[in-house]
Amino acid sequence: MKYDFCYALNEGEILNEGHPEWPLFILTICGSKVESLKISKRIMCTLKHLPLRLQVFYENNVEKCIDMGGGGDPSVFMNKKLLFEGLIQAEEIKEIFEKLLKGVKMIEYATPKGRKGLMIDIEEFIEQFNAGEAVLVDIRMPFEKKVWNLPFAIDMDPATLKEKYNELPKDKLIVTACPGVGRSPFAAAFLKEKGFNAKHLDGGLLELMKRLKGGKAKDLKVD
């Protein structure tokens, strides 16, 4: 996606989502709604030309922000750690992320280079799902699921996945999926790090729906 202007990122939106090979940084912007949107806009304007993807979540509850360790309005967190506070200038934001890009190693921040090894194609997924050997985890954001939902999938957005991954079955293959392949490799890598047998769906949910359209929907065995 190309941006010709600057705006505040919507919650869950991924800047530069069309580049799954770029590292993914997940931020929580904590503070008042007005200041949070200001810094979100500044972050997007500053970072849209860097080789990275960026996903933003908002927390506007002041008490929760204080509990998280934030003091400034806004406070920006990454992986539950304070990254910076206040409406800092664009050059400071750019410098912070340029340093992170040079040293990024943590799986929470980046999609692994070997993500092809974490991939399962649609036909193999259908076969293993029908055999009861795999489950599908839908990691789309709630606003995406309001448009269309998958009753046969486990519903976990990225934030929920980080909090409740232990509720997933450990005796089955966990297949993560989003509309394309922008977020699902990150989720699969995260689960792999936690000891699960996890892969992401090649082509994503949109390709799965194309494969199962019409009478072919019967190819997937659901209750």
N, C-alpha and C positions, 0 to 999 in steps of 0.2 A: 504494500500500500504506500502511495506517495502522499506526503503532506505538503500542501501549498500554503498553509497558514498554521498558526499555533492555537491550541485550545487545551482545556483541561481534559485529561484522560478520564473516560468513564471507568467506573469500578470494574475490574476484571479485564478491561481492554488491554491488548498487547500491542505496544508500539513496535513497528517493523515485524509484524507477525509472519509476513511472507518470507522470512529468512530463518528457517528452523535450524540452520547450521550455526547461527550466531548465539552466543551465551545469553541466557535468560536471567534477568535480575528482577526479583519480586520485592516491591516496596510497600510498606504501610505508612500512609501519611496521617499523622495524628494531630488533632487540633480543631479549631473552629472551622466551620464549613467554608467561610469566605477565605481565610488564610490558606486552608488546605487546597482549595481550587486554584488559588494564585500560584502556589509553589508547584502544583501539578502542571499547570500551563508553562511555567518557567522551565521545569525539568524536561517536558516534551520538546519545547523549542530548542533547548540546548543540546539534547541528546539524539534527536531524530536523524542526524547525519553520521552518528557513530555506529560501528558494526556491532550492535547489541540489540537485544529485545528487552522490553521493559513492561512489567505488569504491575498495576497499581491497585491498592485497596485503601479504603478510608476508614478511619475511626474518629468520630466527632464527639464521643463521650469524654468530657474533660477528666472525670475521675479515672476512667480506664487509661487515658493518656498518661496521667500522673503515675498510675500503677506500673505502666510499661517502662517508666523511667524518663519520660519526656518532660521538659520544662518549658521549652520555647513554643511559640505558636507560629507556624506548625513545627512538629518534630517528625523527622523521617527515619524510619526503621527499615533495616534489611535483615532477614533471618532473626527477627526479634532483638536485634542489636541496634542501638542508636547510631545512625549514620551522620546526620547533621541536624541542626536546629535553626529555626528562623528563616526568613526570606533572603537567603544568601544569594549572591550574584551569580550570573550565568557562568562566568569563568571559573568560579570555585566549584560549581557543580560539575563542569566538564573535567576539571582536574581530578576530582574525586573518582569519577568513573573511568577516566583514562588509566589511573593507577590500578583500579579494580580489574580492568581488562588485561593489564599486563600480568597480574598475579592471580587471576581467577582460577581456582582449582576445586572449590567445594561443589559437591553435587547439587546442593540446594540452589546454587546460583546458575549453573550452566548445564545445558544438554550435552551429554558425553559425545566425544568424537566418534566413538564406536557404536553409535545408536542403531546401525543396521543390524547388529547382533541382537538387539532388543526388539526387533520387528517381527510380526507374524502376519502372513497374508490372509486375506479374507476367507478363502476356501479352507485353509487349515484351521482358522478360528471357528468356522461353522462346524467343521468335523469334530473338533475337541469340545465345543459347547454342547453339541448334540449328544456326545458321549458322556457328558457330565464331568468332563475333566478341566473345563475352563469357565470362568465367569467374566463378564464384561463390566468394566467400571467406567461410567459416564462422568468425565471430569469437567463438563461444561459448566459455565456459570448459571446461577438460578434464572437470570433474565433470558438466557438462551433457551432453557428448558421450558419456559412458559410458552414459547412458540411451538415447539414439538418435543415430545418426550418419548422415552423408551422404557416401557414397563418391565422388560426382561433384563434391564441393566441395573447394576448397583449405582445409586445416585450419590456421588461424592464430588463436590467442587474442589479446586486446589486447596483452599483453606481447610475444608473439612477433612480432606485426605491426610493432611499433615497431623491433624488432631486425632483421627479415628482409624488410622491405617491398621491398627491391631485388631479391628473388628472384621477384617477381611479373612477369608479362609486360607489357611496355610497349606492345605493339602491339594490345592488346585492352581492351575495357571491363572494369574491375574492379567487380564488384557485391558489396558487403559485406552481410552478413546476420546477424542474431541472432534470438532467438525472436520479438520484436516489432520496435519501432523505437527502443529505449532506447539502444543502443550503436552500432548500425550507421551513423547519420548522423555521429557523431564519427569513426569509422574512415574513412568516405568522405571527410570533410573533411580528415583527416590525409593521406590518399593524394593528394588533389587538391593540397594544399600541396606535396607532394613531386614534383609534375609528372605524376601518372598521370591518365588518363581514368577517373574513379571515380564511382560512384553507390551509393546504398543501396536495398535492396529494400523497396518499399512493402508494408506489412503483415507483413513478416518471414517467417521460416521456417515458422511455424505456418500462416500463410495459404497459403504455397507448398505445404505438404503437403496442405492441404485441396483445393487446386486439382488436385493430382496423385494424389488417392486412387483406389484401384481401378484400373480399366482406363485411366483418364486418365493414369496414370503413363507410358504409352507416348508421350504427347505430348512428353515430354522425351527427346531423343536422347542416350543415354549408351552407352558401350562395355560 
